Each structure stands twice: as C-alpha cells, then as structure tokens.
Amino acid sequence: MKLLTLLTAPIAVASVILQGRQDAQELQVIRQFHKPTSKTCVTIWDSSLSYIYASTCSDSVESGSFRAFPFAFSVDENGRGNITVGVQSYPVADDTTNTQPVTCGRMHSDTESLITCTVFWPRSTTLRQAPSSGPDVASCLPNGDTELFHMVTNLKKGDFMQLANIADESNITESNMSEAPQPPVVDVGGPPCPIYHLTRLLDNGNPHQNPLHIQLSDVMECGQRSCGIERFESVSFTIGFSASATIAQWISGGFAVEKSIQTGNAYSCDGDPGDVFAVWRRQAQTAYTVRNFKMDCGRTSYGNPFVMWSPNSNNRGGAYYCVYGRKYVRALGDRWLDLKGRAGGP
C-alpha cells in the first residue's frame, strides 16, 4: 500500500460535498473496529483501494489536508450512527437516491465491525504520493486488519460463485489419468483382480483457508421503522465438501474437517429505518491438494492433482455476521468462495 497526501482548496471541497456527486471522484473511507479491545482504525483510500491518503487509530481524521475538513465517525460498536465530513453529518447508510455525496455500507459480527463509505470528493483535487506519516493498521488493531475487511477487499463484482456440493463417490473417470510404469502382468488364471479407486493427499496437501460466505436470510428492508431478522427467519443450509475435479472418495487429509456441516440459523440482525440488510455466515473451509489413484491387478494409474474443500469442524475460524447496504446484500442462498485466505490448516 502507498500513502498519498491530498492537496486541495477547502472552499471548493465544501461546496462539492454539500452539492453531491457531479464532477467528483470517489474516496473510500473505511472504519475497522475490534470489539474485545475497543480498538479502532480509520483509513481513507482511493476508489480502487490501492492507495491510502490518511490513516488514524481513532474515529476522526483531522491532520494534513483534512485538517480543515475532517472526517469523523460517531457510531456504536456495530457501526450504527453518523459520519461527519467537514461540518456536515450523514447517516452510515445507503443513499437510495444516488444523489448524496456520502453513501455507506456496514457489517458486524460478535467480535468486529466494519464501515465502508464512498465519499464524492472534488475531481479537481491534486493527489501526490508522499512518505507514510500515519499509523500502520498493525499498530491500531491487535491482529492487523479484521476478517471483515479482508472479506470486503477480496470481494469484487462477479466473485459470487454457486458451488455445488459433490456427493457422488462413484468410480472415477479415467480421463486425464496417466499410467505409472509397471512390470508386465502375467495372466495365470484364477479369480479376477479387484479394482480400487482411492484419493490421497499430495505431499502435505498445501492447506489453505478458503472460507465460503453464504447468505442465510432474505433481504430485509426496514422502511420508516426499525426492524429485524430473527433466528426463525433465517435458513440453515448443509454445506458439503467441494472439489475442482471428479473424486474417487472424500478424505479429510488428516485435517480437522467434516464431509458436510449445517450452517445453523442461530443469529439475528437489527436494522434502523431505511436499512437494507441480511444475515450471512462465514463457513470456514480448508483447501488441500489431493490426487486420485486406481489400482488394478498390480497396476497403478493416477490422475492430476486437484483441490478439495471441506468445512472446518465446529466452524473453526468462521462466524455469523450482519451485512447492511445494497452493495453487499445478495439473495437467500447466494454464496462465494474466498480464494485468498491464509495458508495453513484450521
């Protein structure tokens, strides 16, 4: 990440922010909050999340070019509240009219919350790269960036994938199978040889964490009153293992994973007037590399390596969370696979 400094004329900035989106560029203002320690980090990015313009370990950005037009959050631990830009305050919520200069989405789980606001800043602003002068995220939050932040930065348009659960353990096909060198087989009569189809870990499996994010509820729109999604209004799904090729059999690979798991629906979310939101679950999964084998009368054929994903036992590393804003909510059952998770097992 590169830190930039922002040079601009204060009066022009105030005018554009109050007037809306015409002739403006996008800034992404992101607030991360770690609930167990009450630690906060606020960063101001460019629209593609490539450069940081400013960062702070508090709820306000008041230094440098933002001294005259500070950014400040006044929110609870779940991100409910307001963002102030200069002297004007805006709700941390969707702008359904697509005319306001600030529009926000947010998420929260039992341990963290995340706010992402798009602020329309004057296009005439000059951006210059400068040495980092703000605090690093690692110094603000006990474990660096939150899980919700990682999820948002990994999520791009079109990344949602419907993954079919593979439950067919019939014999493997012999396409893409190569035959290992074997001594000639001599037919001496007798009963036919048994044929075995097996799947085995390739080396140590190169395990990675690839969580599956799935929406457990229909979209809730609050209208003019507060509303909520109760436990009985969300759905429990069965998440089975997946694979990038036809498998001979499911194997755990020695990791603490399951062949299938129930997501459950023991979570609820509350919304304010105008909120659009849904219940999501991060189903923790371990990805590991395997290979199919076929053993037939002393001859061994093996397939190309491929990846198997299995849900972690007890959803270790996963969580429920509430998602607010049209840029994040999807439809009941929509899911996507995060392929950029950390290396290692559960």
C-alpha positions as CSV (number, residue, x, y, z in Angstrom):
1,M,0.0,0.0,0.0
2,K,1.2,3.5,-0.8
3,L,0.3,6.6,1.3
4,L,-0.6,9.7,-0.6
5,T,-1.2,13.3,0.5
6,L,-4.2,15.3,-0.6
7,L,-3.8,18.9,-1.8
8,T,-7.0,20.8,-2.4
9,A,-8.8,24.1,-1.9
10,P,-11.0,24.0,1.2
11,I,-13.9,26.1,-0.1
12,A,-14.3,24.1,-3.3
13,V,-14.3,20.8,-1.3
14,A,-17.1,22.1,1.0
15,S,-19.2,23.1,-2.0
16,V,-18.8,19.8,-3.8
17,I,-19.5,17.7,-0.7
18,L,-22.7,19.6,0.0
19,Q,-23.9,19.6,-3.6
20,G,-23.5,15.9,-4.4
21,R,-21.7,13.8,-7.0
22,Q,-21.3,16.0,-10.0
23,D,-17.7,16.5,-11.1
24,A,-16.4,14.4,-8.2
25,Q,-14.1,11.5,-7.6
26,E,-14.6,8.7,-5.1
27,L,-12.8,8.3,-1.8
28,Q,-13.3,5.1,0.2
29,V,-13.4,5.8,4.0
30,I,-13.1,2.6,6.0
31,R,-13.6,2.1,9.7
32,Q,-12.5,-1.1,11.4
33,F,-13.4,-1.9,15.0
34,H,-12.2,-4.7,17.2
35,K,-14.9,-5.3,19.9
36,P,-12.9,-7.2,22.5
37,T,-10.3,-4.4,22.8
38,S,-12.4,-1.4,21.6
39,K,-9.6,-0.6,19.1
40,T,-10.3,1.4,16.0
41,C,-8.7,2.1,12.7
42,V,-9.9,4.6,10.1
43,T,-8.3,4.8,6.6
44,I,-9.1,7.0,3.6
45,W,-8.4,5.2,0.3
46,D,-8.7,5.9,-3.4
47,S,-11.7,4.2,-5.2
48,S,-9.8,1.0,-6.0
49,L,-8.3,0.6,-2.5
50,S,-4.8,0.9,-4.0
51,Y,-3.6,3.9,-2.1
52,I,-4.1,5.3,1.4
53,Y,-4.4,9.0,1.7
54,A,-4.7,9.1,5.5
55,S,-5.0,6.7,8.5
56,T,-5.6,7.0,12.2
57,C,-6.1,4.9,15.3
58,S,-9.1,7.0,16.3
59,D,-12.6,7.8,15.0
60,S,-11.5,11.0,13.3
61,V,-9.0,12.1,10.6
62,E,-8.0,15.7,11.2
63,S,-4.4,16.0,10.0
64,G,-2.8,17.3,6.8
65,S,-5.2,18.4,4.1
66,F,-8.1,17.0,6.2
67,R,-7.4,19.5,9.0
68,A,-10.0,22.0,7.6
69,F,-12.4,19.3,6.5
70,P,-12.0,16.4,9.0
71,F,-13.7,13.0,8.7
72,A,-15.2,11.8,12.0
73,F,-17.4,8.8,13.0
74,S,-19.9,8.8,15.8
75,V,-21.2,5.2,15.9
76,D,-21.8,2.3,18.2
77,E,-19.8,-0.9,18.3
78,N,-21.9,-2.3,15.4
79,G,-21.3,0.8,13.2
80,R,-24.7,2.3,13.6
81,G,-24.6,6.1,13.6
82,N,-23.2,9.0,11.6
83,I,-20.1,10.1,9.6
84,T,-19.2,13.8,9.6
85,V,-17.3,15.4,6.7
86,G,-16.3,18.9,7.4
87,V,-19.4,20.3,9.2
88,Q,-22.0,18.1,7.5
89,S,-23.1,14.8,9.0
90,Y,-24.5,11.9,7.1
91,P,-26.1,8.6,8.3
92,V,-24.0,5.4,8.0
93,A,-26.5,4.0,5.5
94,D,-27.3,3.5,1.8
95,D,-28.1,6.5,-0.3
96,T,-31.1,5.1,-2.1
97,T,-31.5,8.3,-4.2
98,N,-28.0,8.0,-5.7
99,T,-27.6,11.8,-5.3
100,Q,-26.0,12.3,-1.9
101,P,-22.2,12.9,-1.6
102,V,-21.8,10.1,1.0
103,T,-23.2,6.6,0.9
104,C,-22.2,3.7,3.3
105,G,-22.4,0.0,3.9
106,R,-21.5,-1.8,7.1
107,M,-21.1,-5.3,8.6
108,H,-20.7,-6.6,12.1
109,S,-20.1,-9.9,13.9
110,D,-19.7,-10.8,17.5
111,T,-16.0,-9.7,17.5
112,E,-15.7,-6.9,15.0
113,S,-17.5,-4.3,12.8
114,L,-16.7,-2.6,9.5
115,I,-18.0,0.5,7.9
116,T,-17.2,1.4,4.2
117,C,-18.3,4.8,3.0
118,T,-18.0,6.2,-0.5
119,V,-17.4,10.0,-0.3
120,F,-17.6,12.0,-3.5
121,W,-14.6,14.5,-3.4
122,P,-13.8,17.2,-6.0
123,R,-12.3,15.8,-9.2
124,S,-10.0,18.9,-9.3
125,T,-8.2,17.7,-6.2
126,T,-4.5,17.1,-6.8
127,L,-3.1,13.8,-5.4
128,R,0.6,13.5,-4.7
129,Q,2.4,10.5,-3.4
130,A,4.2,11.1,-0.1
131,P,6.0,9.1,2.5
132,S,3.8,7.3,5.1
133,S,3.1,9.6,8.0
134,G,0.1,7.9,9.6
135,P,-0.1,4.9,11.9
136,D,0.1,1.4,10.4
137,V,-3.0,-0.7,10.8
138,A,-1.0,-3.2,12.7
139,S,-0.4,-0.6,15.4
140,C,-4.1,0.1,15.7
141,L,-5.7,-3.3,15.8
142,P,-4.4,-6.3,17.8
143,N,-4.4,-8.7,14.9
144,G,-4.0,-6.3,12.0
145,D,-6.8,-5.9,9.5
146,T,-10.1,-7.5,10.6
147,E,-11.7,-10.6,8.9
148,L,-14.5,-8.4,7.6
149,F,-12.0,-6.1,6.0
150,H,-10.3,-9.0,4.3
151,M,-13.6,-10.2,3.0
152,V,-14.6,-6.8,1.6
153,T,-11.2,-6.3,-0.2
154,N,-11.3,-9.8,-1.7
155,L,-14.9,-9.3,-2.9
156,K,-15.2,-7.9,-6.3
157,K,-18.1,-7.7,-8.7
158,G,-18.7,-11.2,-10.2
159,D,-16.9,-13.0,-7.4
160,F,-20.0,-14.7,-6.1
161,M,-20.0,-18.4,-7.2
162,Q,-22.7,-21.0,-6.8
163,L,-20.7,-24.1,-5.6
164,A,-22.4,-27.5,-6.0
165,N,-21.8,-29.9,-3.2
166,I,-20.1,-33.1,-4.6
167,A,-21.7,-36.2,-3.0
168,D,-21.1,-38.7,-5.8
169,E,-18.4,-41.1,-4.8
170,S,-18.8,-43.4,-7.8
171,N,-15.8,-44.7,-9.7
172,I,-13.5,-42.0,-11.1
173,T,-13.4,-41.4,-14.8
174,E,-10.1,-42.3,-16.4
175,S,-9.8,-39.1,-18.3
176,N,-6.6,-37.2,-17.5
177,M,-5.3,-40.4,-15.9
178,S,-1.7,-41.5,-16.7
179,E,-0.3,-44.9,-16.1
180,A,2.8,-45.3,-13.9
181,P,5.5,-47.6,-15.3
182,Q,4.7,-51.2,-14.2
183,P,6.2,-54.6,-14.8
184,P,4.1,-56.7,-17.2
185,V,1.2,-58.6,-15.7
186,V,1.2,-62.3,-16.4
187,D,-2.3,-64.0,-16.7
188,V,-2.1,-67.1,-14.5
189,G,-5.8,-67.7,-14.4
190,G,-7.7,-67.6,-11.2
191,P,-10.2,-65.1,-9.9
192,P,-10.3,-61.6,-11.4
193,C,-8.3,-58.9,-9.7
194,P,-10.2,-56.4,-7.5
195,I,-10.1,-52.7,-8.7
196,Y,-9.6,-50.0,-6.1
197,H,-10.4,-46.3,-6.6
198,L,-8.7,-44.1,-4.0
199,T,-8.0,-40.4,-3.2
200,R,-4.9,-39.5,-1.3
201,L,-3.2,-36.3,-0.1
202,L,-0.5,-34.9,-2.3
203,D,2.6,-34.4,-0.1
204,N,1.3,-32.3,2.8
205,G,-1.7,-31.1,0.9
206,N,-0.5,-27.4,0.9
207,P,-3.5,-26.5,3.1
208,H,-5.1,-23.0,2.9
209,Q,-8.1,-21.4,4.5
210,N,-10.8,-20.7,1.8
211,P,-14.0,-19.6,3.7
212,L,-17.3,-19.9,2.0
213,H,-19.6,-16.9,2.5
214,I,-23.3,-17.7,2.3
215,Q,-26.4,-15.5,2.8
216,L,-28.8,-17.2,5.3
217,S,-31.8,-14.9,5.1
218,D,-33.9,-13.0,2.6
219,V,-33.1,-9.3,2.3
220,M,-34.9,-7.2,4.9
221,E,-35.9,-3.6,4.2
222,C,-36.9,-1.6,7.2
223,G,-38.8,1.3,5.6
224,Q,-39.7,4.1,8.0
225,R,-39.4,2.0,11.2
226,S,-36.7,-0.1,12.8
227,C,-36.9,-3.8,12.0
228,G,-35.0,-7.0,12.5
229,I,-34.3,-10.5,11.2
230,E,-35.0,-13.1,14.0
231,R,-33.4,-16.5,14.2
232,F,-36.5,-18.3,12.9
233,E,-36.4,-16.1,9.7
234,S,-33.1,-17.3,8.5
235,V,-32.3,-20.7,6.9
236,S,-29.9,-23.5,7.8
237,F,-28.0,-24.9,4.9
238,T,-26.0,-28.1,4.5
239,I,-22.5,-27.3,3.3
240,G,-20.7,-30.3,1.9
241,F,-17.2,-30.7,0.6
242,S,-16.4,-29.5,-2.9
243,A,-13.6,-30.4,-5.4
244,S,-12.2,-29.0,-8.6
245,A,-12.3,-32.4,-10.3
246,T,-14.3,-35.7,-10.0
247,I,-13.2,-37.5,-6.9
248,A,-12.7,-41.2,-6.0
249,Q,-13.6,-40.6,-2.4
250,W,-13.8,-37.9,0.2
251,I,-10.8,-37.8,2.6
252,S,-10.1,-35.4,5.5
253,G,-6.4,-35.4,4.7
254,G,-5.7,-35.5,8.4
255,F,-7.2,-32.0,8.9
256,A,-10.0,-31.2,11.4
257,V,-12.7,-31.0,8.7
258,E,-16.0,-32.6,8.0
259,K,-17.6,-34.1,4.9
260,S,-20.6,-31.8,5.5
261,I,-21.9,-29.4,8.1
262,Q,-25.0,-27.5,9.0
263,T,-24.7,-23.7,8.9
264,G,-27.5,-23.3,11.6
265,N,-29.5,-20.2,11.9
266,A,-28.8,-19.1,15.5
267,Y,-28.1,-15.4,14.7
268,S,-30.3,-12.3,14.3
269,C,-29.7,-8.8,12.9
270,D,-31.4,-5.4,13.7
271,G,-31.9,-2.5,11.3
272,D,-32.7,1.2,11.5
273,P,-35.3,3.0,9.3
274,G,-34.1,2.8,5.7
275,D,-31.7,-0.1,6.3
276,V,-31.4,-2.9,3.8
277,F,-29.6,-5.9,5.4
278,A,-29.3,-9.7,5.6
279,V,-27.7,-12.4,7.8
280,W,-24.5,-14.0,6.4
281,R,-22.2,-16.8,7.6
282,R,-18.5,-17.2,7.0
283,Q,-18.2,-21.0,6.8
284,A,-14.6,-21.8,7.5
285,Q,-13.1,-24.3,5.0
286,T,-9.8,-25.9,4.4
287,A,-8.5,-26.4,0.9
288,Y,-6.0,-29.2,0.3
289,T,-4.4,-30.7,-2.7
290,V,-5.2,-34.4,-3.5
291,R,-4.8,-36.9,-6.3
292,N,-6.9,-39.9,-7.4
293,F,-5.5,-43.4,-7.8
294,K,-6.8,-46.5,-9.5
295,M,-5.2,-49.9,-8.6
296,D,-6.0,-52.8,-10.9
297,C,-4.1,-56.1,-10.8
298,G,-0.9,-54.6,-9.5
299,R,-1.0,-51.6,-11.9
300,T,-1.5,-48.1,-10.6
301,S,-2.9,-45.2,-12.6
302,Y,-3.1,-41.8,-11.1
303,G,-4.8,-38.5,-12.0
304,N,-3.6,-34.9,-12.0
305,P,-3.5,-33.1,-8.7
306,F,-6.7,-31.1,-7.8
307,V,-8.1,-29.2,-4.8
308,M,-10.6,-30.4,-2.3
309,W,-12.5,-28.0,0.0
310,S,-14.0,-29.3,3.3
311,P,-15.8,-27.4,6.0
312,N,-13.9,-27.0,9.2
313,S,-15.1,-28.9,12.3
314,N,-17.2,-26.7,14.6
315,N,-16.8,-23.9,12.0
316,R,-13.3,-23.1,13.5
317,G,-12.3,-19.8,12.0
318,G,-15.8,-18.9,10.9
319,A,-18.6,-16.7,12.2
320,Y,-22.1,-15.2,11.6
321,Y,-22.3,-11.6,10.6
322,C,-24.9,-8.9,9.6
323,V,-24.5,-7.1,6.3
324,Y,-26.0,-3.7,5.5
325,G,-26.2,-1.9,2.2
326,R,-27.2,-2.8,-1.4
327,K,-23.6,-3.2,-2.5
328,Y,-23.2,-6.1,-0.1
329,V,-26.6,-7.9,0.3
330,R,-27.5,-10.6,-2.2
331,A,-30.2,-13.3,-2.3
332,L,-31.0,-16.1,0.1
333,G,-28.5,-18.9,-0.5
334,D,-26.1,-16.9,-2.6
335,R,-22.5,-17.9,-1.8
336,W,-19.0,-17.2,-2.8
337,L,-15.6,-18.8,-2.2
338,D,-12.8,-16.6,-0.9
339,L,-9.6,-18.0,-2.6
340,K,-7.3,-15.5,-0.9
341,G,-7.3,-16.9,2.7
342,R,-4.3,-17.6,4.8
343,A,-2.1,-20.6,4.4
344,G,-2.4,-23.4,6.9
345,G,-5.0,-25.8,8.4
346,P,-7.9,-25.0,10.7
